[in-house]
């Protein structure tokens, strides 16, 4: 008896390095790249994302200007950020 499982198609672009990892894992496990990606998504789907991953670091840096977010352009100019350097 065969069971038909409804699935949706999702097309995404991934970095070359990740594509190579998927291909390598697919070869080693003898699964399709789609199955490897699906399993990784399911396994990683319950982990922390975005802000949750760095929440414990927020506010841990001491020093620096208190108005950095308001005057970022000013501070970047004072450091020479974005200007060409002589090599």
C-alpha positions, 0 to 999 in steps of 0.5 A: 500500500502506498501513502501519498503525502501532500508537499509544497515546493519551495525554491530558495537560493543558498550560498555555494558552501551550503550547497556543497555541504548538502551535496556531500551529506546527500552522497554520504547518506544516500539521500536526495539533497531535498531530503537532507535539506528537509531534515535539516529544516525540521531539526533546526526549526525549533531552535532560536532565531534572530534576536533570540540568538544574541539576546544574552549579549545585548547590553554587555558592551561597556563604554562607547558613546551613549548616542551612537545610534543617533550619530553613527554617521558622525562617528564613522567619519571620525574614524575614516570609515569608507575612505580609501587607504594607501596600501 
